[in-house]
Amino acid sequence: MFIAQILDQQSSGYGYPAVRRTVDAAFAYGRDLVSYRRTTSSAVELPEIARKTAERQQETYEDIRAKVERGLERMGLDLPVYEGSLRHPGEVSAN
């Protein structure tokens, strides 16, 4: 089981990056990949709101991790849960 916070930044025409924040959980089941994604924000991110959106992403991450752990426990599975934080910077300009 792997759970990650993902930050994807792209340049925008507004002078600030367009940021998409997601939390992804995934695991392999036989030959299949099972995944879940929750988008916590997808907007041009101004510096004054970046902290709030990062906090919302962290809260979502903690919620999903707790649900995954409860689900694994309910099913009697003793699987490790790996954590991550991924970043895809795109083409953000320094304007």
N, CA, C and O of each residue as an XYZ file, in Angstrom:
380
protein
N       0.855     -1.160      0.000
C       0.000      0.000      0.000
C       0.901      1.224      0.000
O       1.863      1.300      0.764
N       0.584      2.175     -0.859
C       1.356      3.406     -0.967
C       0.393      4.581     -0.931
O      -0.604      4.596     -1.653
N       0.690      5.561     -0.093
C      -0.131      6.773      0.004
C       0.797      7.967     -0.172
O       1.864      8.030      0.438
N       0.382      8.913     -1.011
C       1.239     10.071     -1.268
C       0.438     11.347     -1.419
O      -0.694     11.349     -1.904
N       1.059     12.431     -0.988
C       0.550     13.764     -1.285
C       1.253     14.202     -2.569
O       2.475     14.106     -2.679
N       0.485     14.673     -3.520
C       1.073     15.070     -4.800
C       0.792     16.547     -5.053
O      -0.334     17.016     -4.895
N       1.828     17.261     -5.445
C       1.749     18.679     -5.765
C       2.174     18.839     -7.217
O       3.320     18.553     -7.567
N       1.271     19.288     -8.050
C       1.543     19.468     -9.475
C       1.411     20.948     -9.797
O       0.324     21.511     -9.673
N       2.499     21.584    -10.208
C       2.491     23.013    -10.531
C       2.703     23.233    -12.014
O       3.558     22.602    -12.637
N       1.926     24.124    -12.563
C       2.076     24.539    -13.958
C       2.066     26.060    -14.004
O       1.449     26.704    -13.156
N       2.734     26.627    -14.972
C       2.707     28.083    -15.084
C       1.313     28.526    -15.530
O       0.599     27.792    -16.212
N       0.952     29.720    -15.136
C      -0.346     30.278    -15.536
C      -0.111     31.676    -16.081
O       0.994     32.210    -15.983
N      -1.114     32.248    -16.636
C      -1.000     33.598    -17.180
C      -1.229     34.675    -16.137
O      -1.328     35.853    -16.480
N      -1.316     34.293    -14.862
C      -1.631     35.233    -13.788
C      -0.426     35.628    -12.945
O      -0.567     36.411    -12.006
N       0.749     35.106    -13.256
C       1.937     35.436    -12.485
C       2.161     34.533    -11.288
O       3.203     34.615    -10.638
N       1.210     33.680    -10.991
C       1.322     32.694     -9.914
C       1.053     31.324    -10.508
O       0.330     31.212    -11.498
N       1.618     30.286     -9.925
C       1.444     28.950    -10.510
C       0.031     28.397    -10.340
O      -0.639     28.659     -9.341
N      -0.406     27.630    -11.335
C      -1.633     26.844    -11.217
C      -1.221     25.563    -10.502
O      -0.362     24.824    -10.984
N      -1.830     25.306     -9.360
C      -1.416     24.197     -8.508
C      -2.574     23.220     -8.341
O      -3.711     23.609     -8.074
N      -2.257     21.967     -8.502
C      -3.225     20.901     -8.223
C      -2.640     20.057     -7.106
O      -1.541     19.517     -7.233
N      -3.378     19.947     -6.012
C      -2.955     19.151     -4.860
C      -3.872     17.952     -4.746
O      -5.093     18.095     -4.699
N      -3.275     16.759     -4.703
C      -4.066     15.543     -4.562
C      -3.441     14.648     -3.494
O      -2.282     14.812     -3.112
N      -4.244     13.705     -3.032
C      -3.761     12.631     -2.177
C      -4.120     11.351     -2.920
O      -5.281     11.138     -3.268
N      -3.127     10.498     -3.162
C      -3.326      9.250     -3.892
C      -2.976      8.061     -3.012
O      -1.996      8.090     -2.267
N      -3.785      7.023     -3.108
C      -3.504      5.753     -2.426
C      -3.584      4.667     -3.493
O      -4.473      4.696     -4.345
N      -2.662      3.712     -3.450
C      -2.656      2.658     -4.469
C      -2.028      1.389     -3.914
O      -1.174      1.422     -3.029
N      -2.486      0.259     -4.472
C      -1.859     -1.017     -4.163
C      -2.109     -1.980     -5.310
O      -3.058     -1.825     -6.079
N      -1.240     -2.978     -5.409
C      -1.378     -3.995     -6.454
C      -2.188     -5.152     -5.892
O      -1.998     -5.571     -4.750
N      -3.096     -5.658     -6.718
C      -3.912     -6.816     -6.355
C      -3.820     -7.785     -7.521
O      -4.510     -7.632     -8.529
N      -2.962     -8.781     -7.371
C      -2.707     -9.671     -8.505
C      -2.066     -8.879     -9.628
O      -1.027     -8.246     -9.442
N      -2.694     -8.918    -10.795
C      -2.175     -8.168    -11.949
C      -2.805     -6.798    -12.075
O      -2.491     -6.049    -13.000
N      -3.700     -6.460    -11.141
C      -4.411     -5.189    -11.195
C      -3.795     -4.158    -10.255
O      -3.143     -4.502     -9.270
N      -4.015     -2.900    -10.579
C      -3.624     -1.794     -9.719
C      -4.909     -1.142     -9.231
O      -5.751     -0.737    -10.032
N      -5.052     -1.044     -7.934
C      -6.215     -0.402     -7.334
C      -5.742      0.946     -6.814
O      -4.752      1.021     -6.087
N      -6.451      2.018     -7.185
C      -6.013      3.333     -6.741
C      -7.206      4.211     -6.385
O      -8.331      3.995     -6.836
N      -6.915      5.199     -5.564
C      -7.912      6.163     -5.118
C      -7.238      7.522     -5.113
O      -6.107      7.645     -4.645
N      -7.907      8.540     -5.624
C      -7.349      9.890     -5.654
C      -8.397     10.873     -5.166
O      -9.557     10.826     -5.574
N      -7.964     11.766     -4.283
C      -8.846     12.856     -3.854
C      -8.120     14.168     -4.117
O      -7.021     14.393     -3.610
N      -8.740     15.027     -4.912
C      -8.178     16.339     -5.202
C      -8.588     17.289     -4.086
O      -9.773     17.434     -3.786
N      -7.593     17.936     -3.470
C      -7.897     18.863     -2.376
C      -7.945     20.308     -2.854
O      -8.592     21.143     -2.222
N      -7.271     20.616     -3.959
C      -7.384     21.949     -4.561
C      -6.824     21.896     -5.986
O      -5.950     21.094     -6.312
N      -7.361     22.774     -6.804
C      -6.901     22.886     -8.178
C      -7.207     24.306     -8.630
O      -8.296     24.596     -9.124
N      -6.220     25.191     -8.452
C      -6.454     26.606     -8.742
C      -5.121     27.334     -8.845
O      -4.068     26.778     -8.532
N      -5.185     28.587     -9.290
C      -4.011     29.449     -9.220
C      -3.799     29.714     -7.737
O      -4.693     30.207     -7.050
N      -2.619     29.386     -7.255
C      -2.366     29.440     -5.816
C      -1.561     30.687     -5.451
O      -0.373     30.794     -5.752
N      -2.229     31.603     -4.809
C      -1.575     32.812     -4.333
C      -0.800     32.489     -3.061
O      -1.190     31.591     -2.315
N       0.294     33.206     -2.802
C       1.103     32.910     -1.614
C       0.306     32.936     -0.306
O       0.573     32.140      0.594
N      -0.655     33.831     -0.196
C      -1.401     33.956      1.058
C      -2.370     32.797      1.313
O      -2.836     32.627      2.440
N      -2.683     31.993      0.280
C      -3.565     30.842      0.509
C      -2.826     29.507      0.429
O      -3.412     28.458      0.694
N      -1.559     29.542      0.071
C      -0.785     28.298     -0.090
C      -0.721     27.501      1.206
O      -0.808     26.274      1.175
N      -0.572     28.173      2.341
C      -0.493     27.473      3.626
C      -1.801     26.757      3.935
O      -1.794     25.616      4.398
N      -2.932     27.430      3.677
C      -4.235     26.817      3.944
C      -4.488     25.601      3.051
O      -5.005     24.585      3.516
N      -4.130     25.701      1.789
C      -4.356     24.561      0.898
C      -3.420     23.403      1.251
O      -3.798     22.239      1.120
N      -2.205     23.718      1.697
C      -1.280     22.672      2.145
C      -1.818     21.991      3.407
O      -1.704     20.773      3.549
N      -2.399     22.763      4.315
C      -2.986     22.190      5.528
C      -4.176     21.290      5.183
O      -4.335     20.213      5.759
N      -5.012     21.740      4.236
C      -6.164     20.931      3.823
C      -5.695     19.623      3.192
O      -6.296     18.571      3.413
N      -4.625     19.690      2.411
C      -4.078     18.480      1.800
C      -3.555     17.534      2.889
O      -3.766     16.324      2.804
N      -2.882     18.066      3.901
C      -2.355     17.245      4.995
C      -3.500     16.578      5.764
O      -3.406     15.399      6.104
N      -4.574     17.315      6.041
C      -5.732     16.754      6.750
C      -6.370     15.626      5.935
O      -6.741     14.589      6.487
N      -6.494     15.830      4.639
C      -7.058     14.804      3.760
C      -6.168     13.568      3.752
O      -6.656     12.439      3.802
N      -4.854     13.793      3.688
C      -3.892     12.695      3.714
C      -4.058     11.866      4.987
O      -4.117     10.638      4.926
N      -4.133     12.526      6.121
C      -4.279     11.822      7.399
C      -5.595     11.049      7.454
O      -5.637      9.935      7.975
N      -6.667     11.630      6.921
C      -7.975     10.968      6.894
C      -7.926      9.704      6.034
O      -8.397      8.646      6.452
N      -7.361      9.815      4.842
C      -7.282      8.658      3.941
C      -6.383      7.588      4.527
O      -6.707      6.403      4.450
N      -5.268      7.978      5.108
C      -4.365      6.991      5.716
C      -5.074      6.228      6.829
O      -4.955      5.006      6.912
N      -5.807      6.932      7.683
C      -6.536      6.278      8.778
C      -7.578      5.300      8.229
O      -7.730      4.197      8.754
N      -8.293      5.701      7.179
C      -9.293      4.818      6.577
C      -8.642      3.577      5.960
O      -9.167      2.472      6.090
N      -7.525      3.754      5.304
C      -6.805      2.623      4.713
C      -6.361      1.659      5.816
O      -6.551      0.448      5.701
N      -5.778      2.194      6.873
C      -5.313      1.340      7.964
C      -6.466      0.585      8.616
O      -6.329     -0.598      8.926
N      -7.610      1.259      8.829
C      -8.782      0.581      9.398
C      -9.285     -0.513      8.460
O      -9.655     -1.597      8.910
N      -9.298     -0.232      7.169
C      -9.745     -1.222      6.191
C      -8.847     -2.444      6.159
O      -9.332     -3.575      6.104
N      -7.544     -2.221      6.193
C      -6.595     -3.341      6.221
C      -6.791     -4.177      7.484
O      -6.769     -5.407      7.438
N      -6.981     -3.498      8.597
C      -7.190     -4.206      9.868
C      -8.480     -5.021      9.835
O      -8.503     -6.170     10.275
N      -9.559     -4.426      9.311
C     -10.854     -5.127      9.203
C     -10.744     -6.385      8.353
O     -11.377     -7.399      8.644
N      -9.936     -6.311      7.300
C      -9.776     -7.455      6.408
C      -8.739     -8.450      6.922
O      -8.519     -9.497      6.313
N      -8.103     -8.119      8.046
C      -7.106     -9.017      8.612
C      -5.812     -9.059      7.831
O      -5.087    -10.052      7.888
N      -5.510     -7.998      7.100
C      -4.282     -7.948      6.296
C      -3.202     -7.184      7.044
O      -3.434     -6.081      7.537
N      -2.041     -7.772      7.122
C      -0.904     -7.131      7.772
C       0.053     -6.649      6.685
O       1.091     -7.262      6.435
N      -0.313     -5.544      6.047
C       0.489     -4.995      4.954
C       1.149     -3.699      5.391
O       0.556     -2.920      6.137
N       2.370     -3.463      4.934
C       3.000     -2.181      5.247
C       2.332     -1.054      4.450
O       1.867     -1.258      3.328
N       2.296      0.116      5.046
C       1.770      1.304      4.370
C       2.949      2.248      4.169
O       3.518      2.758      5.135
N       3.307      2.474      2.924
C       4.411      3.361      2.590
C       3.864      4.750      2.318
O       2.821      4.903      1.684
N       4.575      5.761      2.802
C       4.151      7.139      2.637
C       5.076      7.854      1.663
O       6.240      7.489      1.498
N       4.533      8.869      1.030
C       5.355      9.639      0.122
C       4.815     11.031     -0.074
O       3.694     11.346      0.326
N       5.619     11.852     -0.691
C       5.233     13.198     -1.065
C       5.877     13.446     -2.420
O       7.102     13.504     -2.529
N       5.067     13.591     -3.433
C       5.588     13.735     -4.793
C       5.312     15.135     -5.318
O       4.317     15.773     -4.974
N       6.222     15.585     -6.155
C       6.116     16.920     -6.707
C       6.351     16.859     -8.204
O       7.286     16.206     -8.668
N       5.514     17.529     -8.944
C       5.699     17.651    -10.386
C       5.709     19.141    -10.693
O       4.649     19.750    -10.841
N       6.906     19.740    -10.791
C       6.990     21.195    -10.908
C       6.531     21.776    -12.236
O       6.224     22.967    -12.297
N       6.473     20.992    -13.295
C       6.035     21.557    -14.583
C       6.970     22.645    -15.060
O       8.186     22.562    -14.883
N       6.391     23.670    -15.668
C       7.171     24.774    -16.218
C       6.801     26.062    -15.521
O       6.252     26.967    -16.150
N       7.087     26.166    -14.242
C       6.752     27.351    -13.469
C       7.806     28.416    -13.725
O       9.003     28.161    -13.592
N       7.360     29.600    -14.089
C       8.303     30.681    -14.331
C       8.545     31.451    -13.037
O       7.724     31.417    -12.120
N       9.664     32.135    -12.971
C      10.039     32.894    -11.762
C       9.640     34.345    -11.880
O      10.312     35.202    -11.306
N       8.588     34.661    -12.592
C       8.170     36.074    -12.770
C       7.693     36.670    -11.493
O       7.308     37.839    -11.463
